[in-house]
Structure formats: structure tokens, C-alpha cells
Amino acid sequence: MTGSDQPDRAVPDEVHTSDGGAQEPSLGEMQLAERSSLRRVEGLSTELADITEVEQRQLRLERVVLVGVWTEGTAAQAETSMAELAALAETAGSTVLEALIQRRDRPDASTYIGSGKAAELREVVMATGADTVICDGELSPAQLTSLEKIVQVKVVDRTALILDIFAQHATSREGKAQVSLAQMEYMLPRLRGWGESMSRQAGGRAGSNGGVGLRGPGETKIETDRRRIRSRMAKLRREIAHMKNARDVKRHRRHTTGVPSVAIVGYTNAGKSSILNALTGAGVLVQNALFATLDPTTRRTVLDDGREAVLTDTVGFVRHLPTQLVEAFRSTLEEVAGADLLMHVVDGSDEFPLEQIRAVNEVIADVLRGAGADAPPELLVVNKIDAADPVELTRLRGVLDGAHFVSAHTGEGIAELRAHLTERLPGPGVRVDVLVPYSRGDLVARIHAEGTVDSERHSAEGTAVGAEVPRALAAALAPYTMGGAQGG
């Protein structure tokens, strides 16, 4: 789900240690190297020279002009939204040439920016040599078609851009299936063609002289494509549901062991993966880019009191996150609903951190409604304080009561955050006093790993232990109870 506060850098083939040896690069480093190894080739124009013959166009972004409609908020907020769109475009592999904002009460129903401004946009496209226009909003199929006819280059909206980034970065089977489903849901109402490209009918033998009973209109090409897409979408939904079952089994197994879970959520590029690495030493992919993490990563860590906890790094959110993505990623986002604690990471160096918090809270509320679950307790963590403006940090400390201020890059505040996690996460829950025979040393090891030990002494019969343990472990220890087990 996320980037970090660290700049991009080349990844070495091997990492040399202080004693002169070499160790294998981490999984995150290998993923970053793989992602950086393939670059877009300049000069492959996607301009629609003859749109009457276009049947299928893939999202191939190169030299782009950004355009947005400013309907509310301040000028600084509008410019920040455009800067975020530029970062999204660059993450997708584009070169941003120009950015334009128009002040309107509402987007134009026909061309998004109005016919006059669309003509001006065409002039900017011709002057800069751009081959794509990216709009800062979700356009209707009619708006896309109308604007494309005027500017004579490909037009892409914010939703399609984010979907393209997800498609590039998904690595797991589940992530790829979720992104494919989201893209198809977006594409289905937007299938379109020009001239006869999508209206050709395949009756009989493609409408030729196929003999008696074999002639007829049949399906148009667009109808055939829609039917195939719906069939593929149904298959993907079944696959995702099957993967969800496997994820639910793993989540249930974690809950029965009594290991507390923390879901790390937040805006994209807030540094969630860096926080996970700082707390667990996970070595997951860290990159100063939007949506660097798409596949949830779960890692164990040992709390200050010796208990274990699991932390899950989830996909980052963004303003106006496409509805299709929220629906498609609902199974992985349900890690949020099942967590004992939400760690909400905020980018303290962002110009509008409170807007980020609001956007994330909206998505979380939507996910919890869909899961029919109550919101878990939340811990607000303001990251990147080493890069934040001191005046803004002072203001945030006053506004965000109870928040923890840390820097995953320098390590400042991480120890205090770990200590607070130890206090906030629930204890194992069942009090036991048992005498475990020496032949069952495995149970004693589990008590230390999964529970909180109050007393321990050794005798001729075995090890006497007083502790709080998970309910599943308490059941396994029941035959060795001395003073009985009772709920804690």
C-alpha cells in the first residue's frame, strides 16, 4: 500500500557487511530493482491519427498534459490536487509537460471543461507535442468521447490512471485478480468505437453467404466484447472469493492463537512500509512513490513485554480512490475490520495532512460498512517529522491530541511507539496456573511465546507456571491445571 520518506536510489546486486562479507539483498530491494529495470521507450506516439479505425486502445502514457476543474476549496488546495495528479502520472511512467486548472461551479456535462476551454486545450496539446490528456476527475463515457474528439489525442481520467498504476505494481495472484476486476468494471460502460469499428455484425459466417439458416445480424462486435468481459468478471469474482476464504482461515487462525493484530493504514506514500520495517525489520519494498505497496504484507514482532503481535501493511489510500478499487480490494482491506488496533499513518511533511486523514477515514468507514463491523481502536502516527515544517508540526501537535510523532527514516520516536503498542494491544485473556511435565516442554515454550508469564518454578514433577494465555492455549493446558482456569 505505500511509499516511504526515503528517496529513490540504485539497488546493489549484493550488500556488503562490515566484516567484508556479502549478504543477499532483501525481498524489498529485489522488488525495487525489478520495478526499476523496465523503462518506457520515448517516441512511441499514441496520438489518434485516425480514430475511425480504433477498436481497442491500451493505456500507454508518455507525454501528457494535465487538466483539472477547480470547483471548491482554496487555490492552494487545487494546486496540491494537480501536484498529486502529476505524481500519479509520473508513477505510471509519464512525462508531464503542462498542467491547467479551470475555475468552474461544476464540471461541464459535455466536455468536462467546456467547449471553449477544450479548444484552448487542443492548442496547448499541439504546442507541447503531448499525446495524452489526463483529467483530474472521473469522466463519463460521453465526456471522454466528446473531449477526445476536440483535442484529437487520447484522454484519460484520474480513475483510469490509478487503475493503470495498480496494474503495473500488483505482484501477487490475488492482487492481479483484484486489479483486473476493477479495470473491467471501469471499462465495461466505456467500450466505444468510431465509424464501423465496433458495429460490425457477425451473423452466420461473419455475415457472409453462410447458407440457409446461417445468415442474420448476430452480435455486434461491442456486444461480443461486453459479453466476454462480463464472463471474465464473473470468473474473477469466483477466484477472489476463493482467495478470500483462504485469507479468512489465516486470520481466524491468528485470532484463535490470541496474537494481537495491528493494521497499518494511511494515505499513499505516508511511509507505512517504512514504519513496518522500523518496527519488525521486515525488509519490505520501500519506495518514494505513490502506491508502492499493493499486496498486504503481514509480519510478526515481539513487544516490549515479550508478547508477539502481527502488523499488516495495507494498500494506501488517495483522494477520490476509485469505487471499483475499493470494491475489488475489499477482501484484503477487511484486514482493517479484523484488527485489534488501527495504526493510521499520516505524512507530517504534506501540505494538507488533515485532508489526508479525512480521505483515509472515508475509505475506512466504507470498508467497515461493507464488512458490517465496528471500527477498531485507532492510533494516529504522524511520520516524516524529520522532513516536516516545525511550525506545522507544532500546529499538528495541538490539533491531533494523542498522536505519536515519529520518523521511520531516522528512528526518532519509534521506541516510544513500540512501548505504546505494548500498552494498547489486548492481553492474552485467560489466567492459568499449571504444572507442565518436563516431557511437554513445547507447551512451556508456547506459554512464553503467546502469553504473559507471572511466575515460574521448577520441581520434581515438572514446571509450575502462572500466566495469562490465549483461550486456545488454555484449552491445551487444561489437563495440567493446578488452580483451575478462569477468564481474564
C-alpha angles and dihedrals in degrees: 000000000000163000131227140231092254122100123243115271139172114272116226122228089238136008118235117217127215093260092060096259127116132235130200116265114256123256090255092053092050091050091050091050091049092049091050095046097077117062131182116258113236121229102037096126119210095190112140099240092170112014092180090079100042112118106159126015123189123208103261110161123194123136109015143181117209123216129183139177115226107210104154143006129040128316089251091056091049091051091048090053090052091048088054090050089052090052090050091050092050091048087055090054102262134137111227112218104172141359125207130187126194124197111225138149089235137350115277110263092222109037104006092236102037129262095272094051090043089059090050089049089054089056091051090049091052093046095050097038092235120167099194137043118205118199121207096231143040110284126204118240089255093051092050092050095045095047092045092054091055101043093037094216133090115288120207127182129215093261094055090047093054091045089053091052091050090049091053096048105038110109109166124076091244093048093050092049092050093049092047090052092049092049092050092049088053095043099046098078091038099058105126142150141184133242110346097330095106100022098065110125125218104204118157105339095355089306095303128124096296098157135252114341093007100086123088145103097281118172126332115235092252090053090051092050092049092051091050092048092050090049091050091047091053090051092049092050090054091049093048091048089053091049089048090057090054090048091049090053091053091047091049091050090054091049094050091053088055094234106151116235132215122197113206109212134168148112119319113273092016090126101258094145090049090053090050091051092047093051099040108016087236097155093215122163112292119186135157092238139099116268095006088153122052103148114068113244121205121196134172124233135182115239124220092263092054097258121130124237133180123228121198122201108210134195114283123248130226138190111284093009105194113263090226090060094049089052095044094046094043093107093056093039088057085081081080093057093049098047125110090217136016115219103201108198118202128191103239091191094058118109093233108027093159089058088054091052091050093050092050093047090054092055093044091051089051092050093048091049090052092049093045089231136135120245114266119229112285130223114194115213121187107205133191095041088152089067098036127104108259092223091053091047090053090052092048092050088057095045101039102056113196095014121139117229115211144154115219087190097058098022094239111154095004094113091051090048091053090050091051091050089055090054097044102045116088120255123243093269111218124084116217136177108193141166106216117194117235090246088068099057087140090070092052089051090051091050090056093044099044105024144046113256117214100173138005132179135165126229138166091272097049144278118329110208133181112195150134110250139170116277093248091055091044088058091052090050095048095099090059098047118137104178099018129256123269134182115265 
